Amino acid sequence: IEGGNETYITEFILLGFGNLHEMQILLFLLFLVIYIVTVAGNILIVVLVVADQHLHTPMYFFLGNLSCLEICYTSTVLPRLLAGLLTGDRIISVSGCITQFYFFGFLVAVECSLLSMMSYDRYLAICKPLHYTALMNGRICLQLAAVSWMSSFLATGVVIYLMSQLHFCGPNEIDHFLCDFTPVIKLSCSDTSLIKLLTFIFSSIDTLPPFLLTLASYVSIISTILRIPSTSGRRKAFSTCSSHLLVVTIYYGTLIIVYVLPDTDTLRDLNKVFSVFYTVLTPMANPLIYSLRNKEVKEALGKVFIKCMVLSAIQEV
């Protein structure tokens, strides 16, 4: 597109994982299995949380929100990646790239908030059990979730509006498998100082306070658990938050590595590997961790399985 004396590009090329042509089919099958498992596992968690009365608690309310988020999150990244691996078509329009980044950035911000709310819920349950019902009831949970989704939606919307005003004059190759902020902004020939400043402010607000709240919650939780006199009591208390702690460690660990490490040629491939962890593997790991390591979820899953078996037997009769 001609703009004044400059020609603006309208398409980007996602380089993905490089020229691994001999592994294209293998990577496609691997990511396809991950996508199917992720969507099926998170849908199962949502169904269990909605269907089982015993899971109508603040912790599982946030877990249901997290599972809905993970379905959207992985669907923002993986379908485009799978299409590129299968067909070899790595071209994405500028508007399509910006749209992908919008949903990606929005959902990352929401996930940070939800993980911090889940850690705060565990803090109240373990450290303030007498005040838990008053401080974490259904109305408060709805308000916290609504604020999390809406604030992330609006903050990311401001960044996307400014990004849509940018011009791209070339080159048009993005050395990544998704449209992330830094590799896209580097290709712009417009002044990006304002959008960089606002993105830094919004991303700091959306990620740093939730991270600090999560960190403070678990410092208090671990301190409280260590003061429990009986071994069985400590084990029971820790089992209620160990699953969430594992998810938080994986998510924040890889997220910090990707965005704190300098963007150099030698570290770029390493950043792609860690990006796979928080964009692809963490959404798959969440339902597996919460179902395999959580007694209530396993019991709810067992009830659903028994009901299905009974209904199947009745239909055969």
C-alpha positions as CSV (number, residue, x, y, z in Angstrom):
1,I,0.0,0.0,0.0
2,E,1.4,3.4,-1.0
3,G,1.5,6.0,1.8
4,G,3.1,9.3,0.8
5,N,6.5,8.4,-0.5
6,E,6.6,5.1,1.3
7,T,5.2,1.6,0.6
8,Y,3.5,0.0,3.6
9,I,3.4,-3.8,3.9
10,T,0.1,-5.5,4.7
11,E,1.4,-9.0,5.5
12,F,3.9,-10.6,7.9
13,I,5.7,-13.9,7.6
14,L,5.9,-15.9,10.9
15,L,9.2,-17.8,10.7
16,G,8.1,-20.1,13.5
17,F,10.7,-22.7,14.4
18,G,13.0,-22.1,11.4
19,N,13.6,-24.3,8.4
20,L,12.9,-27.7,10.1
21,H,11.2,-29.1,7.1
22,E,12.0,-32.7,8.0
23,M,10.2,-32.2,11.3
24,Q,7.1,-30.3,10.1
25,I,4.7,-33.3,10.2
26,L,6.1,-34.5,13.6
27,L,5.7,-31.0,15.1
28,F,2.2,-30.8,13.6
29,L,1.1,-34.1,15.2
30,L,2.7,-33.1,18.5
31,F,1.0,-29.7,18.7
32,L,-2.3,-31.2,17.4
33,V,-2.3,-33.8,20.3
34,I,-1.4,-31.0,22.8
35,Y,-4.3,-28.9,21.4
36,I,-6.9,-31.7,21.6
37,V,-5.8,-32.7,25.2
38,T,-5.8,-29.0,26.3
39,V,-9.2,-28.2,25.0
40,A,-10.8,-31.5,26.2
41,G,-9.1,-31.4,29.6
42,N,-10.2,-27.8,30.3
43,I,-13.7,-28.4,29.0
44,L,-13.9,-31.4,31.4
45,I,-12.8,-29.1,34.3
46,V,-15.5,-26.6,33.5
47,V,-18.2,-29.3,33.3
48,L,-17.1,-30.8,36.6
49,V,-17.1,-27.4,38.4
50,V,-20.5,-26.5,37.0
51,A,-22.1,-29.9,37.5
52,D,-20.8,-31.0,41.0
53,Q,-22.3,-29.1,44.0
54,H,-19.2,-29.9,46.1
55,L,-17.1,-27.8,43.7
56,H,-19.2,-24.7,44.1
57,T,-16.5,-23.0,46.1
58,P,-14.4,-19.9,45.5
59,M,-11.3,-22.0,44.6
60,Y,-13.1,-23.9,41.9
61,F,-14.9,-20.9,40.7
62,F,-11.5,-19.4,39.8
63,L,-10.4,-22.7,38.5
64,G,-13.4,-22.8,36.1
65,N,-12.5,-19.3,35.0
66,L,-8.9,-20.3,34.4
67,S,-10.0,-23.4,32.4
68,C,-12.3,-21.2,30.2
69,L,-9.3,-18.8,29.7
70,E,-6.9,-21.6,28.8
71,I,-9.3,-22.8,26.1
72,C,-9.4,-19.3,24.5
73,Y,-5.6,-18.9,25.2
74,T,-4.5,-22.0,23.4
75,S,-7.0,-21.4,20.6
76,T,-5.4,-18.0,20.0
77,V,-2.0,-19.5,19.3
78,L,-2.2,-23.1,18.2
79,P,-4.6,-23.2,15.3
80,R,-2.5,-20.7,13.3
81,L,0.7,-22.6,14.2
82,L,-0.9,-25.9,13.2
83,A,-2.0,-24.4,9.8
84,G,1.5,-23.1,9.2
85,L,3.1,-26.5,10.0
86,L,0.6,-28.4,7.8
87,T,0.5,-26.2,4.7
88,G,3.8,-24.3,5.0
89,D,1.8,-21.1,4.7
90,R,3.4,-18.7,7.2
91,I,1.8,-15.5,6.0
92,I,-0.5,-13.6,8.3
93,S,-2.0,-10.2,7.6
94,V,-1.0,-7.2,9.6
95,S,-4.6,-6.9,11.0
96,G,-4.7,-10.6,11.7
97,C,-1.3,-10.4,13.6
98,I,-2.5,-7.4,15.7
99,T,-5.8,-9.3,16.5
100,Q,-3.8,-12.4,17.6
101,F,-1.6,-10.2,19.8
102,Y,-4.7,-8.5,21.3
103,F,-6.3,-11.8,22.5
104,F,-2.9,-13.2,23.5
105,G,-1.9,-10.1,25.6
106,F,-5.4,-9.8,27.0
107,L,-5.5,-13.4,28.2
108,V,-2.0,-13.3,29.6
109,A,-3.0,-10.4,31.8
110,V,-6.2,-12.1,32.9
111,E,-4.3,-15.3,33.8
112,C,-1.9,-13.4,36.0
113,S,-4.8,-11.9,37.9
114,L,-6.6,-15.3,38.2
115,L,-3.5,-17.0,39.5
116,S,-3.0,-14.3,42.1
117,M,-6.7,-14.6,43.2
118,M,-6.4,-18.4,43.6
119,S,-3.2,-17.9,45.7
120,Y,-5.0,-15.3,47.8
121,D,-7.9,-17.7,48.2
122,R,-5.5,-20.4,49.5
123,Y,-3.9,-17.8,51.8
124,L,-7.3,-17.0,53.4
125,A,-8.3,-20.7,53.6
126,I,-5.0,-21.7,55.4
127,C,-3.9,-18.6,57.3
128,K,-7.3,-17.0,58.1
129,P,-9.8,-19.9,58.2
130,L,-12.1,-18.2,60.7
131,H,-12.6,-15.2,58.3
132,Y,-12.6,-17.2,55.1
133,T,-16.3,-17.2,54.5
134,A,-16.7,-13.5,55.1
135,L,-13.7,-12.5,53.0
136,M,-14.2,-14.9,50.1
137,N,-17.9,-15.4,49.2
138,G,-19.7,-15.7,45.9
139,R,-20.3,-12.0,45.4
140,I,-16.7,-11.1,46.1
141,C,-15.5,-13.8,43.7
142,L,-17.7,-12.5,40.9
143,Q,-16.5,-9.0,41.5
144,L,-12.8,-10.0,41.5
145,A,-13.2,-12.1,38.3
146,A,-15.2,-9.3,36.5
147,V,-12.6,-6.7,37.4
148,S,-9.8,-9.0,36.2
149,W,-11.4,-9.6,32.8
150,M,-12.6,-6.0,32.2
151,S,-9.4,-4.2,33.3
152,S,-7.3,-6.5,31.1
153,F,-9.7,-6.1,28.2
154,L,-9.6,-2.3,28.4
155,A,-5.8,-2.0,29.0
156,T,-4.9,-4.3,26.1
157,G,-7.5,-2.4,23.9
158,V,-5.6,0.9,24.4
159,V,-2.3,-0.8,23.3
160,I,-4.0,-2.4,20.3
161,Y,-5.6,0.9,19.2
162,L,-2.1,2.5,19.1
163,M,-0.6,-0.5,17.4
164,S,-3.3,-0.3,14.7
165,Q,-2.1,3.2,13.9
166,L,1.5,2.0,13.2
167,H,2.9,1.7,9.7
168,F,5.2,-1.2,8.6
169,C,7.6,-0.5,5.7
170,G,9.6,-3.8,5.8
171,P,11.2,-6.2,6.4
172,N,8.1,-8.3,7.2
173,E,9.6,-11.4,8.8
174,I,8.7,-12.1,12.5
175,D,11.2,-14.5,14.0
176,H,8.6,-16.2,16.2
177,F,5.6,-18.6,16.0
178,L,3.1,-16.0,17.2
179,C,2.6,-12.2,17.0
180,D,4.2,-11.0,20.2
181,F,4.7,-7.3,21.0
182,T,8.5,-7.0,20.7
183,P,9.1,-8.7,17.4
184,V,6.1,-6.9,15.8
185,I,7.1,-3.4,17.1
186,K,10.6,-3.9,15.8
187,L,9.3,-4.0,12.3
188,S,7.4,-0.7,12.5
189,C,8.7,2.4,10.7
190,S,6.5,4.7,12.8
191,D,7.4,6.4,16.1
192,T,6.9,3.7,18.8
193,S,8.0,5.5,21.9
194,L,4.5,6.2,23.2
195,I,3.2,2.6,22.6
196,K,6.3,1.2,24.3
197,L,5.8,3.4,27.3
198,L,2.1,2.6,27.7
199,T,2.8,-1.1,27.1
200,F,5.5,-1.0,29.8
201,I,3.1,0.7,32.3
202,F,0.1,-1.5,31.6
203,S,2.1,-4.7,31.6
204,S,3.8,-3.7,34.9
205,I,0.3,-3.0,36.4
206,D,-1.1,-6.3,35.0
207,T,1.7,-8.6,36.0
208,L,3.8,-7.1,38.8
209,P,1.1,-6.6,41.5
210,P,-0.4,-10.1,40.9
211,F,3.0,-11.7,41.0
212,L,3.9,-9.9,44.3
213,L,0.5,-10.9,45.8
214,T,1.0,-14.5,44.7
215,L,4.5,-14.4,46.2
216,A,3.4,-12.8,49.5
217,S,0.5,-15.3,49.8
218,Y,2.7,-18.3,49.4
219,V,5.4,-16.9,51.8
220,S,2.6,-16.6,54.4
221,I,1.1,-20.0,53.5
222,I,4.4,-21.8,53.8
223,S,5.2,-20.0,57.1
224,T,1.8,-21.0,58.5
225,I,2.2,-24.7,57.4
226,L,5.6,-25.0,59.0
227,R,4.1,-23.9,62.3
228,I,1.5,-26.7,62.3
229,P,2.7,-29.2,64.9
230,S,1.6,-32.5,63.4
231,T,3.1,-34.0,60.2
232,S,-0.3,-35.1,58.9
233,G,-1.7,-31.6,59.4
234,R,1.2,-30.0,57.5
235,R,0.8,-32.6,54.7
236,K,-3.0,-31.9,54.5
237,A,-2.5,-28.1,54.4
238,F,0.2,-28.3,51.8
239,S,-1.8,-30.6,49.6
240,T,-4.5,-28.0,49.3
241,C,-2.2,-25.5,47.6
242,S,0.6,-27.6,46.0
243,S,-1.2,-28.0,42.7
244,H,-1.7,-24.3,42.3
245,L,1.9,-23.6,43.4
246,L,3.2,-25.9,40.7
247,V,1.1,-24.1,38.0
248,V,2.2,-20.7,39.3
249,T,5.9,-21.7,39.3
250,I,5.8,-23.0,35.7
251,Y,3.8,-20.1,34.4
252,Y,5.7,-17.2,36.0
253,G,9.1,-18.9,35.7
254,T,8.9,-19.2,31.9
255,L,7.1,-15.8,31.5
256,I,9.9,-14.0,33.4
257,I,12.6,-15.8,31.5
258,V,11.1,-14.9,28.1
259,Y,10.6,-11.2,28.9
260,V,13.5,-10.5,31.2
261,L,16.3,-12.1,29.1
262,P,17.7,-9.7,26.5
263,D,16.5,-10.0,22.9
264,T,19.7,-11.2,21.2
265,D,20.3,-13.6,18.3
266,T,21.8,-16.2,20.6
267,L,18.9,-16.2,23.1
268,R,16.1,-15.9,20.5
269,D,15.8,-19.6,19.9
270,L,15.9,-20.2,23.7
271,N,13.1,-17.7,24.2
272,K,11.0,-19.6,21.6
273,V,11.4,-22.8,23.6
274,F,10.3,-21.1,26.9
275,S,7.5,-19.3,25.0
276,V,6.1,-22.8,24.2
277,F,6.0,-23.5,27.9
278,Y,3.7,-20.7,28.9
279,T,1.6,-20.5,25.6
280,V,1.2,-24.2,24.8
281,L,2.3,-26.5,27.7
282,T,0.9,-24.6,30.7
283,P,-2.7,-24.6,29.3
284,M,-2.4,-28.4,28.9
285,A,-0.8,-28.9,32.3
286,N,-3.4,-27.0,34.3
287,P,-6.3,-29.6,34.0
288,L,-3.8,-32.5,34.3
289,I,-2.3,-31.1,37.5
290,Y,-5.6,-30.1,39.1
291,S,-7.2,-33.5,38.2
292,L,-4.4,-35.8,39.1
293,R,-3.3,-34.0,42.2
294,N,-6.7,-32.9,43.6
295,K,-8.9,-35.2,45.6
296,E,-12.1,-33.2,45.1
297,V,-11.7,-33.1,41.3
298,K,-10.9,-36.9,41.2
299,E,-14.0,-37.6,43.2
300,A,-16.2,-35.5,41.0
301,L,-14.7,-37.2,37.9
302,G,-15.5,-40.6,39.5
303,K,-19.1,-39.6,40.0
304,V,-19.5,-38.4,36.4
305,F,-17.9,-41.7,35.2
306,I,-20.3,-43.8,37.3
307,K,-23.3,-41.8,36.1
308,C,-22.2,-42.3,32.5
309,M,-21.8,-46.0,33.1
310,V,-25.3,-46.3,34.7
311,L,-26.9,-44.3,31.8
312,S,-25.1,-46.5,29.3
313,A,-26.4,-49.7,31.1
314,I,-30.0,-48.4,31.2
315,Q,-29.9,-47.6,27.5
316,E,-28.7,-51.0,26.6
317,V,-31.5,-52.6,28.7
